[in-house]
Amino acid sequence: MKNIFLLTLCLCMSVTVFSQKMSKDKNFIISSVEKHKAELIKISDSIWALAETAFDENESSRILADYAEKNGLTVTRGVADIPTAFTATYGSGSPVISILGEFDALPGISQKTSPIKEPFKEGAAGHGCGHNMFGTASLGSAIAIKELMDAGKITGTVKFLGTPAEEKYFAKVWMVKAGLWDDVDVNVSWHPSAGIEADVQSGLSLIDFIVEFYGQAAHASMDPWNGRSASDALELYTTGINYYREHILPTSRIHYHIQDGGQVVNVVPDYAKLWVRVRDPKRSKMLPTYERVKAMAEGAAIMADVDYKISLVSGIYETLVNRSGGEIMQNNLELLGPITYTEEETVFGKAIQKATGKPELGMDGTVHPLKETEENPGGGSTDVGDVSWNVPNINLGVSVAPTGTPWHSWAVVACGGMSIGHKGMIHASKAMAMTMLDLFQNPKLVSKVKEEFKTRKGDEVYEPMIEGPPPLDGE
């Protein structure tokens, strides 16, 4: 009898604790996101269909900015000298909590909402990283916070940042340089994923640069001795890079894309061009590799007797993790619980997995536990890293595609334009707004997040890895 009494008491206490955590204000947020749900899905689908790439996201940016304005946020367009970048703010005073919104697509992966590879528009771009959902979900969060402010529940400032060109030029670096986070206490972000978790992993720092070789044209058969081949220099350079791969750190990566290797076979080419990228989980380890790869270009130019030029495109930092913020996000994910899928959505997910050669496991809508932060994580890179070295960042991943889906592929595009993507987007919007609410209501949480940021950053002085204005012309 005593054991039954204790068990009953424990159950009652757990229910009480849960109900206290899922407060009226958090229920208000959930209701706000649900109220805007149909419009948010419409916006996401419109951006999905537009599929505009880096610095050309004119309509996508306008749709998001217009909706922010319609809902009472103050919008400033064309910030940081980037026509498609904007801010949307509401409120006044501290704390200032910002939230990121991306909306650029990737070239060449257009896809219908079908589990079989089938372009929506042949040769066009597609949202293979889910950014149509990224910006939309974040704006939904900002609007929910604005409505909570209007209800007199919280005070402070919410700041949505429309951030273009994440996939190619990393526009946030110019936005950071323009001071758009200087007044912010904590930043919140998310990214579409194949699982639900507070993201406490870093990413890879990287640097992008263009190498051009300039030689002398000549007839490739009649008088090739009068030519100095830029293409020879390019091939010598890439050969050097490929031999060097054996001797770089296991955590480092080098990629290149040949953009011009000559035009016709019977002309010794006088011009060649390639795009080079160097990565590592730590910027301090990436930079020496970068210097070595740059030096190789001079060696290749000497061997081919041509001139060369190196132009920096952009560079980004690894993400500075904030576990204190991750714990706040994790708590809200557990409050929200898992995403449930219909039989049709499960079948769709398994069909995607079958088409991409993955185990047919279906969707993962469970909330993953908070992981330990890895010293050298794999994966990709993001200019959220530069934000995270200037202001504490809390990040989230939410399922918008089935387990094992190849990212940056048609498979993610397919899911992002239908109900699987819609569910993940709405879930992310709620989780981020609930996390922002905790920060607005509890100054101690803001202080804890900021203290960890200062400790992790240490004496590092942030230096943006860019030169000149944003490359709006694509060069």
Phi, psi and omega in degrees: 000318180297319180296320178297319180298316180295319179298317179297319180296317179297318179298317180296319180296319181293322178295320180297315179299316181298315183294328178292322181290316176276077187287173176299323181293324177288325174295326176299316180298314179301317179295322180296313180297319179297322180299323181267001189307310183299318180291321180297318178295319178299316179297312180302315180293326177294316179293323176301315182288326179291317178046061182269136185268179189313125178068001175248019186275048187298311181287320180299315178297317181297317181301314180293315181296319179297319181290323176298315180296317179302328182263016169093004176277149178273117187256133172240116185263156176069034180288159179056027180062028178240113185304328184264001176268144180204164172238151176222112187240160176204146178095190180204156177076190183262157356284160173253115181246123180255161179216137186268147176220111177263159183202018179266153182253176179250140182290147167079008182237035176304141184203141172283170175280065183226143179280006175245138183301116187202102186301140172290320175214116187307126177080358184274176180279169177205159182272072181281003174237004174075023183289343173299328178274329184303298183297323183293314180299317182295321177294322175301321177296314181298320179293321178298319177294320178300317180292329176290325175296317179298330179280359177078018184272330181218160175231161182132199183229131173252138186224109175270133178243116175280110190245106182278177166052044176284329187284339187233305188253348176066065187297336181299334179298316177291327179290322175297314181300328180283357175084020186288348175249007184299329183261008187267139177274312181217141176251144178238141181211169173210172171212136173306144186209190175248012178206167181251117178196148168291125187272110178242032175250150176277191174224195182258131170290156178205164172220136181248136175210154179257134174245126179239138177244138183236117181240215179228124179287151176197166176291128188289344180244317187287317180212059181298339179293344176273357182258153171233110193277117173293328178294323175301315180299318179299314181294320177298322181294311181294328175296317177299316178301315184292327174289326182292334182306326181296337191248007175269168179299146179302336181276346185273160178221144172229128176235155170212156178227118180284118183260337177203116179241019185113162187252321181223161188282336185262019176234128170293116187289134179263003181213139175212151186211138172215154179258128183240143180225133176240137181226157169194152178299340179236127179302323182298333178267336179288322186298317177298324176295319177301314180298321180293317181294324175297317182298328179298329180297321178295319179298318179295321180294321179296314182297322182269358180058048178232170174267162180215162178215136177244129179235123176290131176267300181188163176211152182224155178277159166293161180282132176274111186290147173228098183290330178298317176292322178301323179294322177296314179297317181301318180300319181288327175297319180291328175294318180291324181083187186283166169267133177255146184240147176285167177299321180296320179292322178295318178297318179299313180299317179293326178293322175299315180297319179297316183293335182255011175072030180251158175302137185278075184264344181082203185272150174245101180256010181282158176269116180283146176293160178293125184271163170289145179281124181280147180290317182230078180288154173274209174092203187255200183228156179207147177284000167300332177304317180294324175298317186292343176269359179243340179204145179303136183238134176247124187239157186217146169238138180225142183296125171228003181206159183289161180306134176082001181299132175295125180281164184056039181226170178302332185295321177290322177302315182301317182286328185288346180255009180225190193298330178299312178294320180301316182297316179297319181298313181294321178298315179297320181300317179294312183299317181292318180295321177296322178292319176298321178301315178303319181291320178295324185272342187230094180303331180295325177294319178299315180297319180296316179296318181290324178295318178296321178302313180297319181294314182291324180288323179060225182269003181300130177257120181291129177229111181299133183267062179220159174227130176075192184283168176300141181281070185294338180272004178084006181247000000 
